[in-house]
Amino acid sequence: MPPAARVLGLTLLLLLASAPAAHAAAGWSVAPAGAGRPSFYAEGTPGTVLTDTVSVTNHGSRPLTVRLHATGVRITFARTALRVPARTRAEVPFTVTVPVDAAPGDRAGRITARDTGGRTATVALRLRVGGPALSALTVEHVAVRGDRITYELVNRGTTVLVPRLAVHAEGVLGPVLDRPARTLPVRLPPGARRTLGEPWPGRPALDAVDLRLTVTAAGGAHDSAHTSARFVPWGPVSGALGAAAAAAALPAVRRHRRRRDAARDGAPVRTGAGAPAEPTGAVR
């Protein structure tokens, strides 16, 4: 082998041999404290405070500074910034608080550590919320406002609900609105209250209507509410009432004019059963 080739081969071998050492010197990791746990798992009922410990290991030959934060789950660390000496493991206790209004089921979270160079390492955390699953909701404050039906939905249970809504309205002569149940584009977490609207562009112009809203959701959640609405075309009605009032007032106007004319001419004016009356403004 030529000397130049031998030198090139020796250089490549030296680089390959030094690569693992360099990676180990700069490397660090984050994991649950203790052996054999690839991720965190916590379980408790709403309002419970759970404890665990996260471990940051510095595999390198220089001190390491990292900051801790969590997403997806409510976690409080004993400290969020720590300095880990070379070839040392630091452990940080933390608490997981299960919200008092949390619905039963699983939550996914994550603990992330970030060093001063911007490199991050993460470890997953799964939280299981215990307790009975209860599906319950109410529909409240139903009203008709112009061409729109407004109402409120309230999740009274412990599960996340995707409600379905049916609308029925009965007028004097029969049904005027009948919409079958359909899924609403909303998700209601436990305890949530949401104000919603239902368009009604073809509502009656003149009618007395009884309106009923029925809401259902998975798990047996069910409720209904109703209200009454009166639709009157006030423009035409006010015009008709004005014409009727004018017609009723016309005889009185005519009598007043006759009395005024008689008073001007000095002639007596008969009113009521024919009794003479003095002209208005006559001097005695």
VEXDREN-237491 format. One record per residue (C-alpha): residue in one letter; x negated, y, z negated; residue number from 1. Coordinates in steps of 0.05 Angstrom, whole numbers, plus 5000, padded with zeros to 4 digits. Layout:
# residues N
+----+------+------+------+-----+
: aa :    x :    y :    z :   i :
+----+------+------+------+-----+
:  a :    X :    Y :    Z : NUM :
...
+----+------+------+------+-----+
# end
This chain:
# residues 284
+----+------+------+------+-----+
: aa :    x :    y :    z :   i :
+----+------+------+------+-----+
:  m : 5000 : 5000 : 5000 :   1 :
:  p : 4971 : 5069 : 5018 :   2 :
:  p : 4950 : 5113 : 4959 :   3 :
:  a : 5003 : 5165 : 4973 :   4 :
:  a : 5058 : 5113 : 4970 :   5 :
:  r : 5031 : 5085 : 4905 :   6 :
:  v : 5032 : 5155 : 4874 :   7 :
:  l : 5104 : 5167 : 4898 :   8 :
:  g : 5128 : 5100 : 4869 :   9 :
:  l : 5094 : 5114 : 4802 :  10 :
:  t : 5128 : 5182 : 4799 :  11 :
:  l : 5197 : 5152 : 4811 :  12 :
:  l : 5186 : 5100 : 4757 :  13 :
:  l : 5165 : 5153 : 4707 :  14 :
:  l : 5228 : 5194 : 4723 :  15 :
:  l : 5274 : 5134 : 4716 :  16 :
:  a : 5242 : 5115 : 4650 :  17 :
:  s : 5250 : 5184 : 4621 :  18 :
:  a : 5323 : 5195 : 4642 :  19 :
:  p : 5355 : 5153 : 4586 :  20 :
:  a : 5312 : 5186 : 4534 :  21 :
:  a : 5332 : 5255 : 4558 :  22 :
:  h : 5406 : 5236 : 4558 :  23 :
:  a : 5401 : 5208 : 4488 :  24 :
:  a : 5366 : 5271 : 4463 :  25 :
:  a : 5422 : 5316 : 4488 :  26 :
:  g : 5481 : 5269 : 4474 :  27 :
:  w : 5534 : 5271 : 4421 :  28 :
:  s : 5603 : 5240 : 4410 :  29 :
:  v : 5667 : 5247 : 4371 :  30 :
:  a : 5708 : 5189 : 4343 :  31 :
:  p : 5752 : 5168 : 4284 :  32 :
:  a : 5712 : 5157 : 4221 :  33 :
:  g : 5700 : 5084 : 4206 :  34 :
:  a : 5687 : 5026 : 4253 :  35 :
:  g : 5729 : 4996 : 4307 :  36 :
:  r : 5779 : 5052 : 4319 :  37 :
:  p : 5780 : 5080 : 4390 :  38 :
:  s : 5834 : 5131 : 4372 :  39 :
:  f : 5876 : 5159 : 4314 :  40 :
:  y : 5944 : 5132 : 4294 :  41 :
:  a : 5990 : 5163 : 4242 :  42 :
:  e : 6060 : 5148 : 4220 :  43 :
:  g : 6108 : 5183 : 4174 :  44 :
:  t : 6177 : 5212 : 4164 :  45 :
:  p : 6194 : 5286 : 4176 :  46 :
:  g : 6159 : 5330 : 4124 :  47 :
:  t : 6104 : 5280 : 4110 :  48 :
:  v : 6031 : 5303 : 4106 :  49 :
:  l : 5981 : 5250 : 4129 :  50 :
:  t : 5905 : 5250 : 4122 :  51 :
:  d : 5847 : 5222 : 4164 :  52 :
:  t : 5775 : 5239 : 4182 :  53 :
:  v : 5741 : 5254 : 4248 :  54 :
:  s : 5667 : 5238 : 4258 :  55 :
:  v : 5618 : 5278 : 4302 :  56 :
:  t : 5553 : 5242 : 4316 :  57 :
:  n : 5491 : 5278 : 4342 :  58 :
:  h : 5448 : 5228 : 4380 :  59 :
:  g : 5398 : 5280 : 4402 :  60 :
:  s : 5334 : 5308 : 4373 :  61 :
:  r : 5360 : 5379 : 4362 :  62 :
:  p : 5414 : 5407 : 4316 :  63 :
:  l : 5484 : 5410 : 4345 :  64 :
:  t : 5539 : 5462 : 4334 :  65 :
:  v : 5610 : 5444 : 4353 :  66 :
:  r : 5680 : 5472 : 4341 :  67 :
:  l : 5742 : 5428 : 4331 :  68 :
:  h : 5813 : 5441 : 4353 :  69 :
:  a : 5876 : 5399 : 4364 :  70 :
:  t : 5933 : 5399 : 4414 :  71 :
:  g : 6001 : 5365 : 4415 :  72 :
:  v : 6004 : 5351 : 4340 :  73 :
:  r : 6001 : 5397 : 4280 :  74 :
:  i : 5932 : 5386 : 4251 :  75 :
:  t : 5893 : 5425 : 4198 :  76 :
:  f : 5818 : 5412 : 4194 :  77 :
:  a : 5777 : 5420 : 4130 :  78 :
:  r : 5731 : 5462 : 4174 :  79 :
:  t : 5733 : 5477 : 4248 :  80 :
:  a : 5660 : 5496 : 4259 :  81 :
:  l : 5603 : 5450 : 4238 :  82 :
:  r : 5528 : 5443 : 4249 :  83 :
:  v : 5503 : 5372 : 4255 :  84 :
:  p : 5428 : 5358 : 4246 :  85 :
:  a : 5391 : 5315 : 4296 :  86 :
:  r : 5408 : 5240 : 4294 :  87 :
:  t : 5461 : 5253 : 4241 :  88 :
:  r : 5536 : 5241 : 4235 :  89 :
:  a : 5582 : 5292 : 4204 :  90 :
:  e : 5652 : 5276 : 4180 :  91 :
:  v : 5709 : 5326 : 4176 :  92 :
:  p : 5774 : 5309 : 4139 :  93 :
:  f : 5840 : 5334 : 4168 :  94 :
:  t : 5914 : 5331 : 4154 :  95 :
:  v : 5972 : 5316 : 4202 :  96 :
:  t : 6038 : 5349 : 4183 :  97 :
:  v : 6101 : 5317 : 4210 :  98 :
:  p : 6151 : 5375 : 4223 :  99 :
:  v : 6213 : 5372 : 4180 : 100 :
:  d : 6257 : 5377 : 4242 : 101 :
:  a : 6218 : 5325 : 4283 : 102 :
:  a : 6260 : 5273 : 4318 : 103 :
:  p : 6242 : 5200 : 4308 : 104 :
:  g : 6195 : 5174 : 4361 : 105 :
:  d : 6123 : 5179 : 4385 : 106 :
:  r : 6082 : 5243 : 4395 : 107 :
:  a : 6016 : 5246 : 4433 : 108 :
:  g : 5960 : 5291 : 4409 : 109 :
:  r : 5886 : 5302 : 4419 : 110 :
:  i : 5826 : 5325 : 4378 : 111 :
:  t : 5773 : 5362 : 4419 : 112 :
:  a : 5703 : 5382 : 4400 : 113 :
:  r : 5665 : 5434 : 4441 : 114 :
:  d : 5591 : 5450 : 4435 : 115 :
:  t : 5557 : 5516 : 4448 : 116 :
:  g : 5540 : 5495 : 4520 : 117 :
:  g : 5614 : 5485 : 4537 : 118 :
:  r : 5612 : 5409 : 4537 : 119 :
:  t : 5673 : 5376 : 4505 : 120 :
:  a : 5690 : 5308 : 4477 : 121 :
:  t : 5759 : 5285 : 4458 : 122 :
:  v : 5794 : 5230 : 4419 : 123 :
:  a : 5868 : 5214 : 4425 : 124 :
:  l : 5917 : 5215 : 4367 : 125 :
:  r : 5986 : 5182 : 4367 : 126 :
:  l : 6037 : 5203 : 4316 : 127 :
:  r : 6099 : 5161 : 4304 : 128 :
:  v : 6156 : 5197 : 4269 : 129 :
:  g : 6200 : 5151 : 4228 : 130 :
:  g : 6272 : 5158 : 4206 : 131 :
:  p : 6341 : 5141 : 4233 : 132 :
:  a : 6357 : 5163 : 4304 : 133 :
:  l : 6421 : 5203 : 4304 : 134 :
:  s : 6452 : 5234 : 4367 : 135 :
:  a : 6501 : 5290 : 4352 : 136 :
:  l : 6519 : 5357 : 4383 : 137 :
:  t : 6573 : 5410 : 4383 : 138 :
:  v : 6599 : 5458 : 4436 : 139 :
:  e : 6618 : 5526 : 4407 : 140 :
:  h : 6640 : 5598 : 4424 : 141 :
:  v : 6674 : 5581 : 4490 : 142 :
:  a : 6697 : 5644 : 4527 : 143 :
:  v : 6716 : 5667 : 4596 : 144 :
:  r : 6680 : 5730 : 4617 : 145 :
:  g : 6698 : 5753 : 4687 : 146 :
:  d : 6680 : 5698 : 4736 : 147 :
:  r : 6640 : 5659 : 4685 : 148 :
:  i : 6652 : 5611 : 4627 : 149 :
:  t : 6602 : 5620 : 4570 : 150 :
:  y : 6589 : 5571 : 4513 : 151 :
:  e : 6537 : 5547 : 4463 : 152 :
:  l : 6509 : 5478 : 4453 : 153 :
:  v : 6478 : 5458 : 4386 : 154 :
:  n : 6438 : 5394 : 4374 : 155 :
:  r : 6462 : 5370 : 4306 : 156 :
:  g : 6423 : 5304 : 4307 : 157 :
:  t : 6352 : 5278 : 4304 : 158 :
:  t : 6340 : 5260 : 4377 : 159 :
:  v : 6325 : 5301 : 4439 : 160 :
:  l : 6389 : 5307 : 4480 : 161 :
:  v : 6402 : 5317 : 4554 : 162 :
:  p : 6476 : 5337 : 4554 : 163 :
:  r : 6530 : 5325 : 4606 : 164 :
:  l : 6587 : 5375 : 4616 : 165 :
:  a : 6658 : 5367 : 4642 : 166 :
:  v : 6706 : 5426 : 4652 : 167 :
:  h : 6781 : 5425 : 4658 : 168 :
:  a : 6830 : 5483 : 4661 : 169 :
:  e : 6906 : 5478 : 4661 : 170 :
:  g : 6949 : 5536 : 4687 : 171 :
:  v : 7024 : 5549 : 4684 : 172 :
:  l : 7037 : 5508 : 4747 : 173 :
:  g : 6984 : 5454 : 4735 : 174 :
:  p : 6908 : 5444 : 4739 : 175 :
:  v : 6867 : 5502 : 4766 : 176 :
:  l : 6798 : 5474 : 4751 : 177 :
:  d : 6774 : 5402 : 4744 : 178 :
:  r : 6698 : 5390 : 4745 : 179 :
:  p : 6675 : 5319 : 4729 : 180 :
:  a : 6618 : 5308 : 4680 : 181 :
:  r : 6549 : 5325 : 4707 : 182 :
:  t : 6480 : 5327 : 4674 : 183 :
:  l : 6458 : 5397 : 4654 : 184 :
:  p : 6386 : 5419 : 4669 : 185 :
:  v : 6369 : 5429 : 4595 : 186 :
:  r : 6335 : 5389 : 4540 : 187 :
:  l : 6358 : 5403 : 4469 : 188 :
:  p : 6308 : 5385 : 4413 : 189 :
:  p : 6337 : 5372 : 4344 : 190 :
:  g : 6367 : 5435 : 4313 : 191 :
:  a : 6364 : 5475 : 4378 : 192 :
:  r : 6420 : 5522 : 4398 : 193 :
:  r : 6427 : 5543 : 4471 : 194 :
:  t : 6474 : 5593 : 4503 : 195 :
:  l : 6496 : 5571 : 4573 : 196 :
:  g : 6542 : 5594 : 4628 : 197 :
:  e : 6587 : 5560 : 4679 : 198 :
:  p : 6606 : 5599 : 4742 : 199 :
:  w : 6680 : 5603 : 4760 : 200 :
:  p : 6684 : 5643 : 4825 : 201 :
:  g : 6753 : 5618 : 4845 : 202 :
:  r : 6789 : 5632 : 4780 : 203 :
:  p : 6864 : 5651 : 4785 : 204 :
:  a : 6884 : 5723 : 4795 : 205 :
:  l : 6949 : 5716 : 4757 : 206 :
:  d : 6957 : 5658 : 4707 : 207 :
:  a : 6955 : 5636 : 4635 : 208 :
:  v : 6902 : 5582 : 4629 : 209 :
:  d : 6881 : 5532 : 4575 : 210 :
:  l : 6807 : 5515 : 4585 : 211 :
:  r : 6772 : 5454 : 4555 : 212 :
:  l : 6697 : 5438 : 4556 : 213 :
:  t : 6674 : 5367 : 4541 : 214 :
:  v : 6600 : 5352 : 4527 : 215 :
:  t : 6568 : 5283 : 4519 : 216 :
:  a : 6497 : 5257 : 4512 : 217 :
:  a : 6461 : 5191 : 4503 : 218 :
:  g : 6469 : 5155 : 4437 : 219 :
:  g : 6543 : 5170 : 4430 : 220 :
:  a : 6539 : 5246 : 4422 : 221 :
:  h : 6606 : 5277 : 4440 : 222 :
:  d : 6644 : 5341 : 4428 : 223 :
:  s : 6697 : 5385 : 4462 : 224 :
:  a : 6723 : 5456 : 4452 : 225 :
:  h : 6777 : 5497 : 4485 : 226 :
:  t : 6801 : 5568 : 4493 : 227 :
:  s : 6857 : 5605 : 4527 : 228 :
:  a : 6852 : 5659 : 4580 : 229 :
:  r : 6902 : 5706 : 4613 : 230 :
:  f : 6888 : 5731 : 4682 : 231 :
:  v : 6926 : 5794 : 4704 : 232 :
:  p : 6912 : 5836 : 4767 : 233 :
:  w : 6914 : 5902 : 4730 : 234 :
:  g : 6908 : 5946 : 4792 : 235 :
:  p : 6973 : 5923 : 4825 : 236 :
:  v : 7008 : 5915 : 4758 : 237 :
:  s : 6991 : 5985 : 4735 : 238 :
:  g : 7015 : 6013 : 4802 : 239 :
:  a : 7082 : 5977 : 4796 : 240 :
:  l : 7090 : 6000 : 4724 : 241 :
:  g : 7076 : 6071 : 4744 : 242 :
:  a : 7128 : 6068 : 4800 : 243 :
:  a : 7180 : 6040 : 4752 : 244 :
:  a : 7166 : 6095 : 4701 : 245 :
:  a : 7172 : 6148 : 4754 : 246 :
:  a : 7239 : 6120 : 4777 : 247 :
:  a : 7265 : 6119 : 4706 : 248 :
:  a : 7243 : 6191 : 4694 : 249 :
:  l : 7274 : 6219 : 4759 : 250 :
:  p : 7346 : 6230 : 4733 : 251 :
:  a : 7320 : 6268 : 4673 : 252 :
:  v : 7278 : 6312 : 4717 : 253 :
:  r : 7338 : 6327 : 4761 : 254 :
:  r : 7382 : 6345 : 4700 : 255 :
:  h : 7327 : 6392 : 4674 : 256 :
:  r : 7324 : 6427 : 4741 : 257 :
:  r : 7400 : 6438 : 4742 : 258 :
:  r : 7399 : 6469 : 4673 : 259 :
:  r : 7341 : 6513 : 4692 : 260 :
:  d : 7376 : 6538 : 4755 : 261 :
:  a : 7442 : 6551 : 4717 : 262 :
:  a : 7406 : 6590 : 4664 : 263 :
:  r : 7373 : 6633 : 4716 : 264 :
:  d : 7441 : 6649 : 4748 : 265 :
:  g : 7477 : 6661 : 4681 : 266 :
:  a : 7528 : 6605 : 4690 : 267 :
:  p : 7546 : 6556 : 4635 : 268 :
:  v : 7520 : 6486 : 4642 : 269 :
:  r : 7558 : 6424 : 4620 : 270 :
:  t : 7520 : 6368 : 4587 : 271 :
:  g : 7538 : 6303 : 4554 : 272 :
:  a : 7615 : 6295 : 4553 : 273 :
:  g : 7627 : 6360 : 4588 : 274 :
:  a : 7617 : 6410 : 4531 : 275 :
:  p : 7593 : 6478 : 4555 : 276 :
:  a : 7523 : 6497 : 4537 : 277 :
:  e : 7490 : 6564 : 4535 : 278 :
:  p : 7440 : 6578 : 4589 : 279 :
:  t : 7368 : 6571 : 4566 : 280 :
:  g : 7342 : 6638 : 4542 : 281 :
:  a : 7411 : 6673 : 4537 : 282 :
:  v : 7414 : 6734 : 4491 : 283 :
:  r : 7470 : 6734 : 4440 : 284 :
+----+------+------+------+-----+
# end
